[in-house]
Amino acid sequence: MKAPCEKHRPGPAARIAARLGGKVTSIDTKRLQLRAPRIYDFNAFAEIMCSDRAVYMDGPLTRKEAWAEFTGYTALWLLHGHGLWTIDAQTTPSAGFVSLGYEYDDPEAELGVFLTAAVEGQGYAEEAMRAALDHAFKELKWDSVVSYVDHENTRCIRLMERLGAARDITAEKALDEDVLVYRHLSEGAA
């Protein structure tokens, strides 16, 4: 069941939201567009986060918890100038999400990605993450960004290796969590 906050409400407030979303950096790749999240993207977000797909992200979550995550990551755009993008694939809107964001206890910004089951295995995660990394390094002028990965998430570990990220053992030891930390470095920092 949808909560009232999940529903689009046409009118002046919706137009303000659309104008704000238009200020979020949009990135086009060969097959994808990374764009600002919109209210109707929450269904895809909840589909992922409320299912076993979220097992490596402290899930599955309740729909209410997923809403808190969705709005928190979206709000990062206003607070930090980076946050959650919705991934639109050529034939699949709201195919997933990529983020340059923070969880409350994260010591530094994290690059993360999660896709709907319908588009998994098509290389979209790597393509979206490369685009987000390019934005972090070229536009935001960051030297590095990390990805936190569960030890058992072998698919994500392989993705990190394809992206050229390296384990950061020092960062792992500094965390209260038992996760792998993969560090992505800009060309200038490498």
C-alpha positions in Angstrom: 0.0 0.0 0.0 1.3 3.4 -0.9 1.5 6.0 1.8 0.2 9.5 1.0 3.8 10.9 0.8 4.5 8.6 -2.1 1.8 9.9 -4.4 2.4 12.6 -7.0 0.3 15.7 -6.1 -0.1 18.0 -9.2 0.0 21.7 -8.6 2.5 24.5 -7.7 4.5 22.3 -5.3 5.0 19.7 -8.0 6.2 22.4 -10.4 8.7 23.6 -7.8 10.0 20.0 -7.3 10.4 19.7 -11.1 12.4 22.9 -11.3 14.6 21.8 -8.4 15.1 18.4 -10.1 16.2 20.2 -13.2 19.1 21.7 -11.3 20.6 18.3 -10.5 23.3 17.3 -12.9 22.1 14.9 -15.5 24.6 12.6 -17.2 24.1 10.8 -20.5 26.2 7.7 -21.4 26.0 5.4 -24.4 23.0 3.5 -23.1 21.9 5.3 -19.9 20.8 8.6 -18.5 21.5 9.5 -14.8 19.0 12.0 -13.7 17.4 13.5 -10.6 15.0 11.2 -8.7 11.4 11.9 -9.1 8.5 10.8 -6.9 7.4 8.0 -9.3 11.0 6.5 -9.1 10.3 5.4 -5.5 8.4 2.3 -6.6 11.5 1.0 -8.3 13.6 2.0 -5.3 11.3 0.2 -2.9 11.1 -2.8 -5.2 14.9 -3.2 -4.7 15.3 -2.2 -1.1 12.3 -4.2 0.2 13.4 -7.4 -1.5 16.3 -9.8 -1.1 18.2 -7.7 -3.6 19.0 -5.5 -0.6 20.5 -8.2 1.5 24.0 -6.7 1.2 22.6 -3.2 2.1 21.1 -4.0 5.5 17.9 -5.1 3.9 15.4 -6.1 3.1 13.8 -2.9 4.4 10.3 -2.0 5.2 8.6 0.3 2.7 8.8 3.1 5.4 12.5 2.5 5.9 13.0 2.5 2.1 11.2 5.9 1.9 13.6 7.3 4.6 16.6 6.0 2.5 15.2 7.4 -0.7 14.4 10.8 0.7 17.7 11.0 2.5 19.8 10.2 -0.6 17.7 12.6 -2.6 18.2 15.4 0.0 22.0 15.1 -0.3 21.8 17.1 -3.5 20.6 20.1 -1.5 23.0 19.5 1.4 26.2 18.4 -0.4 25.7 19.0 -4.1 25.8 15.2 -4.9 23.5 12.4 -4.1 21.2 9.8 -5.7 20.6 9.5 -9.5 17.9 7.5 -11.1 19.3 5.3 -13.9 17.1 5.4 -17.0 18.1 2.7 -19.5 17.2 2.9 -23.2 14.0 0.9 -22.8 13.6 0.8 -19.0 12.9 4.0 -17.0 13.8 3.7 -13.3 16.1 0.8 -14.0 18.1 1.4 -10.9 20.1 4.0 -8.9 23.6 5.2 -8.5 24.8 7.4 -5.7 27.6 9.6 -4.6 26.3 9.8 -1.0 26.7 9.4 2.7 25.1 7.2 5.2 25.0 8.9 8.6 28.1 7.1 10.0 30.2 7.0 6.8 33.6 8.7 7.1 33.6 9.7 3.5 31.4 9.8 0.4 30.5 6.4 -1.0 29.8 5.4 -4.6 27.0 2.8 -4.7 24.7 1.3 -7.3 21.7 -1.0 -7.2 19.5 -2.2 -10.0 16.1 -3.7 -10.5 16.1 -7.4 -11.3 14.8 -6.7 -14.8 18.1 -5.1 -16.0 20.7 -7.0 -14.1 23.5 -8.6 -16.1 23.5 -6.0 -18.9 26.5 -4.0 -17.7 24.4 -1.0 -16.6 26.0 -1.0 -13.1 29.5 -0.6 -14.4 28.4 2.0 -17.0 26.5 4.1 -14.4 29.4 3.9 -11.9 32.0 5.0 -14.4 29.8 8.0 -15.2 29.4 8.9 -11.6 33.1 8.5 -11.0 33.9 10.7 -13.9 31.6 13.3 -12.4 33.2 13.0 -9.0 36.7 13.4 -10.3 36.1 16.0 -13.1 33.3 18.1 -11.9 33.5 17.8 -8.1 37.3 17.7 -8.2 37.5 14.8 -5.7 40.7 12.7 -5.5 39.0 9.6 -4.4 35.7 8.0 -3.4 35.0 4.6 -1.7 32.6 1.8 -2.2 31.6 -0.3 0.9 31.1 -3.9 -0.1 29.9 -6.9 1.9 32.4 -9.8 2.0 29.9 -12.2 0.4 28.8 -9.9 -2.4 31.0 -11.6 -5.0 29.3 -9.9 -8.0 30.0 -6.4 -6.5 33.6 -7.4 -5.7 34.1 -8.4 -9.4 32.6 -5.0 -10.4 35.0 -3.1 -8.2 37.9 -5.0 -9.8 36.6 -4.1 -13.3 36.4 -0.5 -12.3 40.0 -0.6 -11.2 39.2 0.1 -7.5 41.7 -1.3 -4.9 41.1 -2.5 -1.4 41.9 0.0 1.3 42.8 -2.0 4.3 43.5 1.1 6.4 40.0 2.4 5.8 38.6 -1.0 6.6 40.3 -1.1 10.0 39.0 2.3 10.9 35.4 1.2 10.5 33.1 -0.2 13.1 31.6 -2.5 10.4 33.1 -5.6 8.9 33.0 -4.6 5.2 35.4 -4.3 2.4 36.4 -0.8 1.4 37.3 -0.3 -2.3 38.9 3.0 -3.1 38.5 4.6 -6.5 41.2 7.1 -7.3 41.2 10.0 -9.8 44.0 9.8 -12.4 45.7 12.7 -10.8 45.7 10.9 -7.4 46.9 7.6 -8.7 
